[in-house]
Amino acid sequence: MTETQTRTSGGVQSVDRAFELLELVADAGGEATLSQLAEVSGLPQPTIHRLLRTLISGGYVRQQPSRRYSLGPRLIRLGETASRVLGASARPHLTRLRDLTGETSNMAVLDGDQVVYVAQVPSPHAMRMFTEVGQRVDLHCTAVGKAVLATLPPAEVDRILSRITMSPRTTHTITDPAVIREEIDHIRELGYAQDDGEQEIGVRCFAVAIPDAPTRAALSISGPQARVSGLDMDAIIPMLEDAAASLGRDLNATN
């Protein structure tokens, strides 16, 4: 029996392994060496090399002149299409959340060392928060970014923080990795994250991770600081959590 005929957990083993390698390259920031992939995956280097050659021939992986492997251009179309589908699935949940809170509701997913907004339903207020769908934002200064970071194992958080430049977006931006780690621990305890003028002065956001989502993702509400600060957080956070749980169930049902 060939490797492609060998099945594990109802799937084709070589396909499972190929997707695992793509995920590991993404987790490494989009680029990794053969030895790094072998160390993390536990697979023999000849097996990894064979799978990578197949992925390279399909355009899903590229080999750099440095011999490092990076994600390939064919993944862009897949990612863009998946984002649109994900955004469409999220829209009814975001609309309900917007109607309940009166503020702009958003969904963002982890993409490399940033998060990207895949869906948004704007507030009916004339003064509101507006983030373009498809916009990428930093992890350390956004509620959605910090909510996603809090779902990752501490070792993975450390790897991400070691790679990113924690540049200040405002005077309120946290730029110390140690302080961010403390905040992530606090988010894990509370169950939600907030951005209080850290990404943009005058804007306040609250976010929760989407449980059981097929990718690391979060929902948030955002709006002018003065108006959002006046909301009843004892009511708002459960609304966010309910919307995230409902969306997570829908995404799992689709999968």
KAQUI-V586088 format. One record per residue. N is the residue number from 1. RES is the residue in three letters. D_FIRST is the distance of its C-alpha to the first C-alpha in whole Angstrom. Layout:
BEGIN
n=N res=RES d_first=D_FIRST
n=N res=RES d_first=D_FIRST
END
This chain:
BEGIN
n=1 res=MET d_first=0
n=2 res=THR d_first=4
n=3 res=GLU d_first=7
n=4 res=THR d_first=8
n=5 res=GLN d_first=6
n=6 res=THR d_first=7
n=7 res=ARG d_first=10
n=8 res=THR d_first=13
n=9 res=SER d_first=17
n=10 res=GLY d_first=16
n=11 res=GLY d_first=15
n=12 res=VAL d_first=12
n=13 res=GLN d_first=12
n=14 res=SER d_first=13
n=15 res=VAL d_first=15
n=16 res=ASP d_first=17
n=17 res=ARG d_first=17
n=18 res=ALA d_first=19
n=19 res=PHE d_first=21
n=20 res=GLU d_first=22
n=21 res=LEU d_first=23
n=22 res=LEU d_first=25
n=23 res=GLU d_first=27
n=24 res=LEU d_first=27
n=25 res=VAL d_first=29
n=26 res=ALA d_first=31
n=27 res=ASP d_first=32
n=28 res=ALA d_first=33
n=29 res=GLY d_first=35
n=30 res=GLY d_first=33
n=31 res=GLU d_first=33
n=32 res=ALA d_first=31
n=33 res=THR d_first=30
n=34 res=LEU d_first=26
n=35 res=SER d_first=28
n=36 res=GLN d_first=29
n=37 res=LEU d_first=26
n=38 res=ALA d_first=24
n=39 res=GLU d_first=27
n=40 res=VAL d_first=27
n=41 res=SER d_first=23
n=42 res=GLY d_first=22
n=43 res=LEU d_first=19
n=44 res=PRO d_first=19
n=45 res=GLN d_first=21
n=46 res=PRO d_first=19
n=47 res=THR d_first=16
n=48 res=ILE d_first=19
n=49 res=HIS d_first=20
n=50 res=ARG d_first=17
n=51 res=LEU d_first=17
n=52 res=LEU d_first=21
n=53 res=ARG d_first=21
n=54 res=THR d_first=19
n=55 res=LEU d_first=22
n=56 res=ILE d_first=25
n=57 res=SER d_first=24
n=58 res=GLY d_first=24
n=59 res=GLY d_first=27
n=60 res=TYR d_first=26
n=61 res=VAL d_first=27
n=62 res=ARG d_first=30
n=63 res=GLN d_first=30
n=64 res=GLN d_first=34
n=65 res=PRO d_first=36
n=66 res=SER d_first=36
n=67 res=ARG d_first=32
n=68 res=ARG d_first=32
n=69 res=TYR d_first=29
n=70 res=SER d_first=31
n=71 res=LEU d_first=30
n=72 res=GLY d_first=30
n=73 res=PRO d_first=33
n=74 res=ARG d_first=30
n=75 res=LEU d_first=30
n=76 res=ILE d_first=34
n=77 res=ARG d_first=34
n=78 res=LEU d_first=31
n=79 res=GLY d_first=33
n=80 res=GLU d_first=36
n=81 res=THR d_first=35
n=82 res=ALA d_first=34
n=83 res=SER d_first=37
n=84 res=ARG d_first=39
n=85 res=VAL d_first=37
n=86 res=LEU d_first=37
n=87 res=GLY d_first=41
n=88 res=ALA d_first=41
n=89 res=SER d_first=40
n=90 res=ALA d_first=42
n=91 res=ARG d_first=45
n=92 res=PRO d_first=47
n=93 res=HIS d_first=46
n=94 res=LEU d_first=48
n=95 res=THR d_first=51
n=96 res=ARG d_first=51
n=97 res=LEU d_first=52
n=98 res=ARG d_first=54
n=99 res=ASP d_first=56
n=100 res=LEU d_first=56
n=101 res=THR d_first=57
n=102 res=GLY d_first=59
n=103 res=GLU d_first=57
n=104 res=THR d_first=54
n=105 res=SER d_first=51
n=106 res=ASN d_first=48
n=107 res=MET d_first=44
n=108 res=ALA d_first=42
n=109 res=VAL d_first=39
n=110 res=LEU d_first=38
n=111 res=ASP d_first=37
n=112 res=GLY d_first=37
n=113 res=ASP d_first=40
n=114 res=GLN d_first=42
n=115 res=VAL d_first=42
n=116 res=VAL d_first=42
n=117 res=TYR d_first=44
n=118 res=VAL d_first=42
n=119 res=ALA d_first=45
n=120 res=GLN d_first=48
n=121 res=VAL d_first=51
n=122 res=PRO d_first=55
n=123 res=SER d_first=58
n=124 res=PRO d_first=60
n=125 res=HIS d_first=63
n=126 res=ALA d_first=64
n=127 res=MET d_first=64
n=128 res=ARG d_first=60
n=129 res=MET d_first=57
n=130 res=PHE d_first=55
n=131 res=THR d_first=52
n=132 res=GLU d_first=50
n=133 res=VAL d_first=46
n=134 res=GLY d_first=44
n=135 res=GLN d_first=46
n=136 res=ARG d_first=45
n=137 res=VAL d_first=47
n=138 res=ASP d_first=47
n=139 res=LEU d_first=45
n=140 res=HIS d_first=48
n=141 res=CYS d_first=51
n=142 res=THR d_first=50
n=143 res=ALA d_first=49
n=144 res=VAL d_first=46
n=145 res=GLY d_first=45
n=146 res=LYS d_first=46
n=147 res=ALA d_first=45
n=148 res=VAL d_first=41
n=149 res=LEU d_first=42
n=150 res=ALA d_first=43
n=151 res=THR d_first=39
n=152 res=LEU d_first=37
n=153 res=PRO d_first=37
n=154 res=PRO d_first=40
n=155 res=ALA d_first=38
n=156 res=GLU d_first=37
n=157 res=VAL d_first=40
n=158 res=ASP d_first=41
n=159 res=ARG d_first=39
n=160 res=ILE d_first=40
n=161 res=LEU d_first=44
n=162 res=SER d_first=43
n=163 res=ARG d_first=42
n=164 res=ILE d_first=45
n=165 res=THR d_first=48
n=166 res=MET d_first=50
n=167 res=SER d_first=53
n=168 res=PRO d_first=56
n=169 res=ARG d_first=56
n=170 res=THR d_first=59
n=171 res=THR d_first=61
n=172 res=HIS d_first=60
n=173 res=THR d_first=56
n=174 res=ILE d_first=55
n=175 res=THR d_first=54
n=176 res=ASP d_first=53
n=177 res=PRO d_first=50
n=178 res=ALA d_first=51
n=179 res=VAL d_first=53
n=180 res=ILE d_first=50
n=181 res=ARG d_first=48
n=182 res=GLU d_first=51
n=183 res=GLU d_first=51
n=184 res=ILE d_first=47
n=185 res=ASP d_first=48
n=186 res=HIS d_first=51
n=187 res=ILE d_first=49
n=188 res=ARG d_first=46
n=189 res=GLU d_first=49
n=190 res=LEU d_first=51
n=191 res=GLY d_first=48
n=192 res=TYR d_first=49
n=193 res=ALA d_first=50
n=194 res=GLN d_first=53
n=195 res=ASP d_first=54
n=196 res=ASP d_first=58
n=197 res=GLY d_first=59
n=198 res=GLU d_first=56
n=199 res=GLN d_first=55
n=200 res=GLU d_first=58
n=201 res=ILE d_first=61
n=202 res=GLY d_first=62
n=203 res=VAL d_first=59
n=204 res=ARG d_first=58
n=205 res=CYS d_first=54
n=206 res=PHE d_first=52
n=207 res=ALA d_first=49
n=208 res=VAL d_first=46
n=209 res=ALA d_first=42
n=210 res=ILE d_first=40
n=211 res=PRO d_first=38
n=212 res=ASP d_first=35
n=213 res=ALA d_first=34
n=214 res=PRO d_first=31
n=215 res=THR d_first=33
n=216 res=ARG d_first=36
n=217 res=ALA d_first=39
n=218 res=ALA d_first=42
n=219 res=LEU d_first=45
n=220 res=SER d_first=49
n=221 res=ILE d_first=52
n=222 res=SER d_first=55
n=223 res=GLY d_first=58
n=224 res=PRO d_first=62
n=225 res=GLN d_first=62
n=226 res=ALA d_first=66
n=227 res=ARG d_first=64
n=228 res=VAL d_first=61
n=229 res=SER d_first=63
n=230 res=GLY d_first=65
n=231 res=LEU d_first=62
n=232 res=ASP d_first=61
n=233 res=MET d_first=58
n=234 res=ASP d_first=58
n=235 res=ALA d_first=57
n=236 res=ILE d_first=56
n=237 res=ILE d_first=53
n=238 res=PRO d_first=52
n=239 res=MET d_first=52
n=240 res=LEU d_first=49
n=241 res=GLU d_first=47
n=242 res=ASP d_first=47
n=243 res=ALA d_first=46
n=244 res=ALA d_first=43
n=245 res=ALA d_first=42
n=246 res=SER d_first=42
n=247 res=LEU d_first=41
n=248 res=GLY d_first=38
n=249 res=ARG d_first=37
n=250 res=ASP d_first=37
n=251 res=LEU d_first=35
n=252 res=ASN d_first=32
n=253 res=ALA d_first=33
n=254 res=THR d_first=32
n=255 res=ASN d_first=29
END
